[in-house]
Amino acid sequence: MNYALIMAGGVGTRLWPMSRANRPKQALQLVGDRTMFQLSVDRLSPLFKPESIFVVTRAEHAPILAAQVPELPPANFIIEPEGRGTAPAIALAAIHLRHFDPQAAMVVVTADHYISKEKEFQRTLQAAIQAAEEGHLVTLGISPSGPSTGYGYIQQGRQRGIAQDLAYYQVERFTEKPDLETARQMVQSGQYSWNSGMFIWRVERVLEEFARQMPEFYAQLEQVEKTLATPAYENTLKHIWPRVAKQTIDYGVMEGAKDVVVFPVDIGWSDIGSWASLLDLLPADAEGNILNGPTLGIDTRDSLIFGKDRLIATIGVKGLVIVDTEDALLICPKDREQEVREIVKRLADSGQERYL
């Protein structure tokens, strides 16, 4: 049987002050009138019944997300005691699915992506599941619209097959975020896709790779797996998880994995990781502004202004990000919005947790 896993454990520090520890970005309405998490479930629903959609998240976020999509069974929320990176999160979900269904195939997506071409996305998933059933580890590569330095890249080799009329290719290598000149060369070659962070595989197949490439972690995972569906599970997980090394799925598994293939696709994909991503995604008015909430601008251009209750009035500003919440106000040039995470770090270092 086929299952979907939504990774929803992040906080989204670059979307502060809207994204907080008790209000993570996946629980926010950033695009339209549905939250990022609700949109993720909506996209999967034509292919997966609610009981086949699982979520890996933090304990404090699970009630928030469960309330937004009450049709998901409570048992489908897999709780990490603390974040240890995407590799451990995916592996923890994989052993749950293996316990539930040893023949499971698994689609891995994240709760902070926006996909405008939903039918094409669903068609791609069907094709990718077909390829995964043949034993491949499958990833989706996004056809690049330009030489972005904000994404990792996947180099494709020879064609390995066709599923649902979509061709898939051997992955030659994964490359982390390149400099601009390297990104230009990659895009011009026509051999590279952006790394979407979405994966499809048989559960048993990916766990074989964890055992081969991360044997120390896999031994820890086996200790947890032995206690699944027993009273000892929670205590065992809480004891072992803080000792698990932090690792991403790209470094830990995919870069060294055997038989990895990629579907290069155009699905209207955006990674909602920062305020800049919304600047690229949301429609602007005639002055180039993206406005949300009560605003009034005079000679205001090329700015993103998000408010909630209070009126935000601006005069003679250009190229700003302004985000107003009940207890914090962010103002910065839009070309420095990546530094928002430094604000979060300084708040944490100075003990001002009430703003986090």
C-alpha positions as CSV (number, residue, x, y, z in Angstrom):
1,M,0.0,0.0,0.0
2,N,1.1,3.6,-0.6
3,Y,1.5,6.2,2.2
4,A,2.4,9.9,2.4
5,L,4.6,11.5,5.0
6,I,4.4,15.2,5.6
7,M,7.5,16.6,7.4
8,A,6.2,19.4,9.6
9,G,8.7,19.8,12.4
10,G,10.3,23.2,11.5
11,V,9.6,26.5,13.1
12,G,10.6,28.8,10.2
13,T,12.9,31.4,11.9
14,R,13.3,33.4,8.7
15,L,9.5,34.1,8.8
16,W,9.7,35.7,12.2
17,P,7.8,37.5,13.7
18,M,4.8,35.7,12.3
19,S,6.3,32.3,12.7
20,R,6.9,31.4,16.4
21,A,7.6,28.4,18.5
22,N,3.9,28.0,19.3
23,R,2.8,29.2,15.8
24,P,5.1,27.6,13.3
25,K,5.1,28.6,9.6
26,Q,3.3,25.5,8.5
27,A,0.3,26.5,10.6
28,L,0.1,30.0,9.0
29,Q,-2.0,31.3,6.2
30,L,0.7,32.7,4.0
31,V,-0.8,32.0,0.5
32,G,-4.6,32.2,0.3
33,D,-7.1,31.2,3.0
34,R,-5.6,27.8,3.9
35,T,-2.5,27.2,6.0
36,M,0.6,25.7,4.6
37,F,-0.2,22.4,6.3
38,Q,-3.8,22.3,5.1
39,L,-2.6,23.0,1.6
40,S,-0.1,20.1,1.9
41,V,-2.9,17.7,2.9
42,D,-5.2,19.1,0.2
43,R,-2.7,18.2,-2.5
44,L,-2.3,14.7,-1.3
45,S,-5.9,13.9,-0.6
46,P,-6.8,12.9,-4.2
47,L,-4.2,10.1,-4.0
48,F,-4.2,9.2,-0.3
49,K,-7.0,8.5,2.2
50,P,-6.6,10.3,5.6
51,E,-5.5,7.1,7.3
52,S,-2.7,6.8,4.8
53,I,-1.3,10.3,5.4
54,F,1.3,10.6,8.3
55,V,2.9,13.6,9.8
56,V,6.2,13.9,11.7
57,T,6.4,16.9,13.9
58,R,7.2,18.2,17.4
59,A,4.9,17.5,20.4
60,E,4.0,21.2,20.8
61,H,3.0,21.5,17.2
62,A,0.9,18.3,16.8
63,P,-2.3,19.7,18.5
64,I,-2.2,22.8,16.4
65,L,-1.8,20.8,13.1
66,A,-4.3,18.2,14.2
67,A,-6.9,20.8,14.8
68,Q,-6.4,22.2,11.3
69,V,-7.0,18.9,9.6
70,P,-9.2,16.9,12.0
71,E,-9.8,14.1,9.5
72,L,-6.3,12.8,10.0
73,P,-6.2,10.1,12.7
74,P,-4.4,11.2,15.9
75,A,-2.2,8.0,15.7
76,N,-0.8,9.3,12.3
77,F,1.1,12.1,14.1
78,I,4.6,10.8,14.7
79,I,6.3,12.8,17.5
80,E,10.0,13.6,17.6
81,P,11.2,14.4,21.1
82,E,13.5,17.0,19.5
83,G,14.6,17.9,16.0
84,R,17.6,15.9,14.8
85,G,17.4,16.7,11.0
86,T,15.5,15.3,8.1
87,A,17.3,11.9,8.0
88,P,16.3,10.8,11.5
89,A,12.8,12.3,11.1
90,I,12.2,10.3,7.9
91,A,13.7,7.1,9.4
92,L,11.5,7.3,12.5
93,A,8.5,7.6,10.2
94,A,9.8,4.7,8.1
95,I,9.9,2.2,11.0
96,H,6.4,3.2,12.0
97,L,5.2,2.5,8.4
98,R,7.2,-0.8,8.3
99,H,5.6,-1.9,11.5
100,F,2.2,-1.0,10.1
101,D,2.8,-2.4,6.6
102,P,6.1,-4.1,5.7
103,Q,5.3,-3.6,1.9
104,A,4.7,0.1,2.2
105,A,5.8,2.6,-0.4
106,M,6.4,6.1,1.0
107,V,6.0,9.6,-0.5
108,V,7.9,12.2,1.5
109,V,6.9,15.9,1.2
110,T,7.3,18.9,3.4
111,A,4.7,21.3,4.9
112,D,6.3,24.5,3.7
113,H,6.1,24.0,-0.1
114,Y,3.7,25.7,-2.3
115,I,2.7,23.9,-5.6
116,S,0.4,25.7,-8.0
117,K,0.1,22.9,-10.6
118,E,-1.6,20.4,-8.3
119,K,-2.8,17.9,-11.0
120,E,0.7,17.7,-12.5
121,F,2.1,17.2,-9.0
122,Q,-0.4,14.3,-8.4
123,R,0.4,12.8,-11.8
124,T,4.1,13.0,-11.0
125,L,3.6,11.2,-7.7
126,Q,1.8,8.4,-9.4
127,A,4.7,8.0,-11.8
128,A,7.3,8.2,-9.0
129,I,5.5,5.5,-7.0
130,Q,5.6,3.3,-10.1
131,A,9.3,3.8,-10.3
132,A,9.8,3.3,-6.6
133,E,8.0,-0.1,-6.8
134,E,10.8,-1.2,-9.2
135,G,13.3,-0.6,-6.4
136,H,14.6,2.9,-7.3
137,L,15.0,5.7,-4.7
138,V,13.1,8.5,-6.4
139,T,13.4,12.3,-6.0
140,L,11.6,15.1,-7.8
141,G,13.8,17.7,-9.5
142,I,12.4,21.1,-10.2
143,S,13.1,22.5,-13.7
144,P,15.1,25.7,-12.9
145,S,13.6,29.0,-13.9
146,G,17.1,30.6,-13.5
147,P,20.5,30.3,-11.9
148,S,19.3,30.4,-8.2
149,T,21.9,30.2,-5.5
150,G,19.3,29.3,-2.9
151,Y,18.7,25.7,-3.8
152,G,20.7,22.5,-4.1
153,Y,21.0,21.0,-7.6
154,I,20.6,17.5,-9.0
155,Q,22.6,16.4,-12.1
156,Q,20.8,13.9,-14.3
157,G,22.4,11.2,-16.4
158,R,21.0,8.7,-18.8
159,Q,17.3,8.0,-19.0
160,R,16.3,5.0,-16.9
161,G,12.6,4.7,-17.8
162,I,9.2,6.2,-18.4
163,A,6.2,6.1,-16.0
164,Q,2.8,7.8,-16.7
165,D,4.5,9.3,-19.8
166,L,7.1,11.0,-17.7
167,A,10.8,10.2,-18.2
168,Y,13.1,9.7,-15.3
169,Y,16.9,9.7,-15.2
170,Q,19.8,8.4,-13.3
171,V,21.1,10.8,-10.7
172,E,24.8,11.5,-11.2
173,R,25.3,13.7,-8.2
174,F,23.8,16.1,-5.7
175,T,25.4,19.6,-5.4
176,E,24.8,21.9,-2.5
177,K,23.9,25.6,-3.0
178,P,26.4,26.8,-5.6
179,D,27.8,30.3,-6.2
180,L,26.1,32.3,-9.0
181,E,28.6,31.5,-11.7
182,T,28.4,27.8,-11.0
183,A,24.6,28.0,-11.0
184,R,24.6,29.7,-14.4
185,Q,26.8,26.9,-15.8
186,M,24.5,24.3,-14.4
187,V,21.4,25.8,-15.8
188,Q,22.9,26.4,-19.2
189,S,24.0,22.8,-19.4
190,G,20.4,21.6,-19.2
191,Q,21.5,18.6,-17.0
192,Y,20.5,20.0,-13.7
193,S,17.3,20.4,-11.6
194,W,16.7,22.1,-8.4
195,N,16.6,19.7,-5.4
196,S,13.0,19.8,-4.2
197,G,13.5,17.8,-1.0
198,M,10.6,15.4,-2.0
199,F,11.3,11.7,-2.2
200,I,9.5,8.5,-3.0
201,W,10.6,5.0,-2.2
202,R,9.7,1.6,-0.7
203,V,10.2,1.8,3.0
204,E,12.3,-1.4,3.1
205,R,14.5,0.0,0.4
206,V,15.3,3.3,2.1
207,L,15.9,1.6,5.5
208,E,18.4,-0.7,3.7
209,E,20.3,2.5,2.8
210,F,20.1,3.8,6.4
211,A,21.6,0.5,7.6
212,R,24.4,0.7,5.0
213,Q,25.3,4.3,5.3
214,M,24.4,5.3,8.8
215,P,24.9,2.0,10.8
216,E,25.4,3.7,14.2
217,F,22.1,5.5,13.8
218,Y,20.4,2.5,12.4
219,A,21.4,0.5,15.5
220,Q,19.7,3.2,17.6
221,L,16.7,3.1,15.4
222,E,16.4,-0.7,15.8
223,Q,16.2,-0.2,19.6
224,V,13.3,2.2,19.1
225,E,11.6,-0.1,16.6
226,K,11.6,-3.1,19.0
227,T,9.3,-1.1,21.3
228,L,6.8,0.0,18.8
229,A,3.2,-0.5,19.9
230,T,4.4,-1.3,23.5
231,P,4.3,0.8,26.7
232,A,8.1,1.2,26.5
233,Y,8.1,3.1,23.2
234,E,7.9,6.7,24.5
235,N,10.5,6.3,27.2
236,T,12.8,4.4,24.8
237,L,12.5,7.1,22.2
238,K,13.0,9.9,24.7
239,H,16.2,8.2,26.0
240,I,17.7,7.5,22.6
241,W,16.7,10.4,20.5
242,P,18.9,13.1,22.1
243,R,21.9,10.8,21.4
244,V,21.1,10.6,17.7
245,A,23.5,12.6,15.5
246,K,21.9,15.4,13.5
247,Q,21.9,14.7,9.8
248,T,20.1,15.7,6.6
249,I,18.6,13.1,4.3
250,D,20.7,14.5,1.4
251,Y,24.1,14.1,3.2
252,G,23.1,11.0,5.3
253,V,21.5,8.9,2.5
254,M,20.9,10.3,-0.9
255,E,24.4,11.4,-1.9
256,G,25.8,8.0,-1.3
257,A,22.7,5.9,-2.1
258,K,22.6,3.2,-4.9
259,D,20.1,3.5,-7.7
260,V,18.7,7.0,-7.3
261,V,16.6,8.5,-10.1
262,V,15.0,11.9,-10.7
263,F,11.9,13.1,-12.4
264,P,12.6,16.6,-13.7
265,V,9.2,18.4,-13.5
266,D,7.5,21.7,-13.7
267,I,4.8,21.7,-11.0
268,G,4.7,25.4,-10.0
269,W,6.9,24.7,-7.0
270,S,8.0,27.3,-4.4
271,D,9.8,26.8,-1.1
272,I,8.2,29.1,1.4
273,G,11.3,29.6,3.5
274,S,11.6,33.3,4.0
275,W,9.9,36.6,3.2
276,A,11.7,36.8,-0.1
277,S,10.0,33.6,-1.2
278,L,6.6,35.4,-0.8
279,L,7.9,38.4,-2.7
280,D,8.5,36.0,-5.6
281,L,5.3,34.2,-5.2
282,L,2.4,36.5,-4.3
283,P,0.9,39.0,-6.8
284,A,2.0,42.6,-6.4
285,D,-0.1,45.7,-7.0
286,A,0.6,48.4,-9.6
287,E,3.4,49.9,-7.3
288,G,5.0,46.5,-6.8
289,N,3.8,46.1,-3.3
290,I,2.5,42.9,-1.7
291,L,0.0,43.9,1.0
292,N,-1.8,41.9,3.6
293,G,-4.0,43.3,6.4
294,P,-4.9,47.0,6.9
295,T,-2.4,49.2,5.1
296,L,-2.2,52.7,3.6
297,G,0.7,53.7,1.5
298,I,1.8,57.0,0.0
299,D,4.7,56.9,-2.4
300,T,5.3,53.3,-1.3
301,R,6.9,50.9,-3.7
302,D,8.3,47.4,-4.1
303,S,7.6,46.4,-0.5
304,L,6.0,43.5,1.4
305,I,3.8,44.7,4.2
306,F,2.0,42.2,6.4
307,G,-0.3,43.4,9.2
308,K,-3.0,42.0,11.4
309,D,-5.0,44.4,13.5
310,R,-3.3,47.7,13.4
311,L,-3.2,49.9,10.4
312,I,0.3,50.2,8.8
313,A,0.8,53.5,7.1
314,T,3.9,54.2,5.1
315,I,5.2,57.3,3.3
316,G,8.1,57.4,0.8
317,V,9.4,53.9,1.4
318,K,10.8,51.5,-1.2
319,G,12.1,47.9,-1.0
320,L,11.1,47.1,2.6
321,V,9.7,44.1,4.4
322,I,7.4,45.2,7.2
323,V,5.7,42.6,9.3
324,D,3.5,43.6,12.3
325,T,2.2,41.2,14.9
326,E,0.6,41.6,18.3
327,D,3.9,41.9,20.2
328,A,6.7,42.5,17.6
329,L,7.4,44.6,14.5
330,L,10.0,43.7,11.8
331,I,11.3,46.3,9.4
332,C,14.2,45.6,7.1
333,P,15.3,46.1,3.5
334,K,14.0,43.2,1.4
335,D,17.6,42.4,0.2
336,R,18.5,41.7,3.8
337,E,15.6,39.5,4.9
338,Q,17.8,36.4,5.1
339,E,19.2,38.1,8.3
340,V,15.9,37.7,10.1
341,R,17.2,34.4,11.6
342,E,20.0,36.5,13.3
343,I,17.2,38.4,15.1
344,V,15.8,35.1,16.4
345,K,19.3,34.0,17.5
346,R,19.9,37.2,19.4
347,L,16.5,37.0,21.1
348,A,17.3,33.4,22.2
349,D,20.8,34.4,23.4
350,S,19.5,37.3,25.4
351,G,16.8,35.2,27.1
352,Q,13.8,36.9,25.4
353,E,11.9,33.7,24.8
354,R,8.6,35.5,24.9
355,Y,9.3,36.8,21.4
356,L,10.3,33.4,20.0
